[in-house]
């Protein structure tokens, strides 16, 4: 083997080492980028979970308010029904009172 061949072999080995170092550097850079993207993704997932929890709480509140509204409507209907009954009873009693206040009609006697 002559000097030129030896120099070429050394050059190629040095070049391979340089390429290997460059590739390792690029791999490390890509690994770091993947870690950063994973961290960003984890942050987005955490935000989505927080929003999901808020939506669930809002939905529960809406359902509670709806149930409360239905119960209030039922109570309102019952109260309106009772009020109508009281008004009818008051009208009946008022009519009875007016009839009781009228003087009794006297029958004309035919003794004469």
CORHUWO-V61884 format. One record per residue. N is the residue number from 1. RES is the residue in one small letter. PHI is phi in whole degrees, 0 to 359 (NA if undefined). BURIAL is + if it has 24 or more other ideal C-beta (glycine too) atoms within 12 Angstrom, else -. D_CENTER is the distance of its C-alpha to the mean C-alpha in whole Angstrom. Layout:
# CORHUWO-V61884
[[N,RES,PHI,BURIAL,D_CENTER] [N,RES,PHI,BURIAL,D_CENTER]]
This chain:
# CORHUWO-V61884
[[1,x,NA,-,80] [2,x,265,-,81] [3,x,295,-,79] [4,x,294,-,78] [5,x,295,-,76] [6,x,297,-,75] [7,x,298,-,74] [8,x,297,-,72] [9,x,296,-,70] [10,x,297,-,69] [11,x,300,-,68] [12,x,295,-,66] [13,x,294,-,65] [14,x,296,-,64] [15,x,294,-,62] [16,x,299,-,60] [17,x,296,-,59] [18,x,295,-,58] [19,x,296,-,56] [20,x,296,-,54] [21,x,297,-,54] [22,x,298,-,52] [23,x,295,-,50] [24,x,297,-,49] [25,x,297,-,48] [26,x,295,-,46] [27,x,299,-,44] [28,x,298,-,43] [29,x,298,-,42] [30,x,294,-,40] [31,x,297,-,39] [32,x,296,-,38] [33,x,296,-,36] [34,x,298,-,34] [35,x,299,-,33] [36,x,297,-,32] [37,x,294,-,30] [38,x,296,-,28] [39,x,298,-,27] [40,x,296,-,25] [41,x,297,-,24] [42,x,300,-,23] [43,x,296,-,21] [44,x,296,-,19] [45,x,298,-,18] [46,x,297,-,17] [47,x,296,-,15] [48,x,297,-,13] [49,x,296,-,13] [50,x,296,-,12] [51,x,294,-,9] [52,x,299,-,8] [53,x,297,-,8] [54,x,297,-,6] [55,x,296,-,3] [56,x,297,-,4] [57,x,295,-,5] [58,x,296,-,3] [59,x,297,-,3] [60,x,298,-,6] [61,x,297,-,8] [62,x,298,-,8] [63,x,295,-,9] [64,x,295,-,12] [65,x,296,-,12] [66,x,295,-,13] [67,x,299,-,15] [68,x,299,-,17] [69,x,298,-,18] [70,x,297,-,19] [71,x,295,-,21] [72,x,296,-,23] [73,x,297,-,24] [74,x,297,-,26] [75,x,298,-,27] [76,x,297,-,28] [77,x,297,-,30] [78,x,297,-,32] [79,x,294,-,33] [80,x,296,-,34] [81,x,295,-,36] [82,x,297,-,37] [83,x,298,-,38] [84,x,298,-,40] [85,x,298,-,42] [86,x,295,-,43] [87,x,296,-,44] [88,x,296,-,46] [89,x,295,-,48] [90,x,296,-,49] [91,x,296,-,50] [92,x,296,-,52] [93,x,293,-,53] [94,x,296,-,54] [95,x,296,-,56] [96,x,297,-,58] [97,x,295,-,59] [98,x,296,-,60] [99,x,292,-,62] [100,x,289,-,64] [101,x,282,-,65] [102,x,293,-,67] [103,x,291,-,71] [104,x,293,-,72] [105,x,281,-,74] [106,x,263,-,78] [107,x,278,-,80] [108,x,283,-,83] [109,x,274,-,86] [110,x,252,-,89] [111,x,281,-,91] [112,x,286,-,94]]
